[in-house]
Structures are given as C-alpha cells and as structure tokens.
C-alpha cells in the first residue's frame, strides 16, 4: 500500500472540494501507512477487549469506499465481493471474513476501492461541485456531507490503526514517512 502513502498538498488557492479531498487523502495515506506491509498474523491479531483487527479495518474501509461510491456518487449497484453478501443476516461480515483473506487480497481490495472512489469523486465534482445532491434514494445529502462522512469514517479508524500498529511492531507517528 506504499503508493497510497503520498500526501499531496493542495494549492495555496485550493477551493472547498480540493481541501476536503486533500483531508480525505491524507487520512487514507495515514491509514495505508499504519496498516501496510503486514503479514496475515499481524493483520489478524485482536486487541482485547475489542474483536477488531487491522485486516478487518482494511476490509471495512474498502466496503465504506465502495458502498458510499455506489450509493451516493454513481447510483450503480455495488460490485464484488460485496454484491452477494446478505448484510442483514451478517452485519459484521467484513470484519470477521477478513481473517479468510490473504494480505495481498485485503490490500488489493482496499486499493481498488479507493481507486474507484477517487475516480467517482473526480467525475461528480467536475459536474456540479459539493453543493450537488448525492444520488442516494430517499434521504439525499449534498456531496459535501458525503465527503465529510467518508473522512469521518477514516478519522475514527485511523485512530484504531494507530494504536493497533504500535502494539504490533512499535510503529508510531502522525504522518507517513516522506
């Protein structure tokens, strides 16, 4: 996940959308750093009393990226591996099923979801900006709210990843090494 650790500073005259996307990408980069380069044992390590693992965090954030992209940006059905999952029957599926995935599968899943999300954000923001409503049926927040919600999800879980990674191998710090 090293290619996702580059923090690209926005221009000095950046507008709102560029600043919000910068904040999200900075959180993504920090998450990539804190969860990257680990083997299956490290990714599956639990940190009691929580049942969370770094592998579960990776898979969860991949699902967040894909579900928000499909539900709020493109309106397209969510793709695999999510399409065939009955989340009503197993709402924690991504958390526990991550133990069945290899590190390469988990990192690839997250990387691909981020790539799809970045492409969708570029498309929708080029066609109306953050004031435009999302395509979500029913309650339809504007894209500003959607972008902030995705960033908030990362902010919450980057904190978990920070603590978990320190416990795994002592890696500490605020931003990825440059």
N, C-alpha and C positions, 0 to 999 in steps of 0.2 A: 504494500500500500504506500510505498515511498513517493510515488508520483502524485499522490493526493496530499502531501505534506507541505507543498509550497504555498506560502501565504503571499498573494499578490496584492499589493497596496493599491487602493483606489486612487484615482487622480485627485488633485487638490480641489478640483471643482466638481467632484462627483455629486450626482443627484441622489435623491432618496432611494431609488431602486438599486443603484450601484452600491450605495453604502449598505443597504440591507443584504444584498447578495454577498458583499465582502464579509459581513459579520457571519453569515451562514457558512461561507467557505473557510473562514478562519476557524470556526468550531469544527467543521469537517476535518480540516488539516490537523487540529489538535487531537481529535478522535482517532484519525489514522495513525498518528504517532503513538498514542497511548495504547492502541490495540494491535499495532502492526508487528510483523516479524516473529510471531509466537508460534510454538508448536501446539499440537492438539491437547497435550496435558495442561499447558498453561491456559489455553482458551476454555477448557472445561473445568477449571478449578473454581470451586464455590467459595464464597466468603460469608460464612455464617454470621448472623442468623439469616441472611438473605440466601436465596437459591440462585441469584443472578450469577452469570459467568460472562467473561469477555466475549466468548463465542455467541452467547445469547444476545448480548448488546449489539454485536455486529449484525446478526440476522434481524433483530428487532428494528434497527435503524434502516436496514435495507427495505424492510416492509414499510416503514414510515415513509421513506422516499417514494417507493412505488405506489403506495396507496394514496398519498397526497397528490402525486403527479397524475394518476389516473382519475381520482375523484374530484380534484379541484382545478387541474390545468388542462388536461386533454379531453376528459369525458370518455376516454376509451376504457374498455374492460382491463382490469389488472391482469398482467401476464403470469407466466410460471415463475417460480414454483407456487405462487400464491393462489392461482385460479382454482385449483382443485381442493383447497383446504376449507373445511367447514369450521370457521372460527367461532360460530355459535356453540358448536359441540366441544371445541377445544380452544378457548380464547387465549391460552398461553402457548399455543403450538410452536411459534417461532423460538420462544425461549428454551423449551426443552428439546426440540428437534435439532437444535444447533449441535448437540453432542454427537449426532449421527453424521455430521458433515466434516469433511477434511478442512484444514486451514485454507488451502487453496480454493475450495468451494465457497467457504464463508467470505474470504476476501474478494473473490470474483463476484459473488452475489452483490456485495455492498458496492464495489467499484462500478458494476454495471448499472445498479440502481441510481447511483449518484450521477453517472454519465447521462442517463435518461432524464433525470430531474433537471440537470443543468441545461440540456437541450430544450426541454419543455419550457423552462423559465425564460430562456432567451427568446423563444418563439412568442410566448404570450405577452412578455413585457415589450417586445418590439411592436406589438399590435394593440397598445392601449394603456400601458403603464399599470401602476399598483392600485389605482382607483377602480379599475375594471372589476366587475364581479367575477367570482370563480364560477366554474361550470357545474358545481355541486347542485344536485337536485334538492329541493326543499330549502333549508337554510343555506343561503349563498353569500358567504362573507366576501369582502373585496380581497384582492390578491395581496395587499399589504398585510392583512390579518393572517392569511395563509402562510406567507413568508415568515412572519414573526412566530407563528405557531410551530413551524418546522424548526426554526432556530431555537425556540424554547425547548423542544424535544431534545435537540443536541445538547443544549446547555445543561439540562438535567442529567443526561447520560455521560457527558464528558467528565463530570464530577465523579461519577461512579468509576469510569475507566481510569481516571487519575489515581484513585485510591487502590483499585484492583491491581494496576500495573506496578505501583510502588510495592505492593505486597508480593507480587510475582518475582520481580527481579531488581527492585530498587530504583527504577527509572522515575525521576521527578523533574519538575519544571513546568513552566506555563506555556511556552510556545515550542514547536518543533525546532530542532537544530537547523540552522541555515546552511 
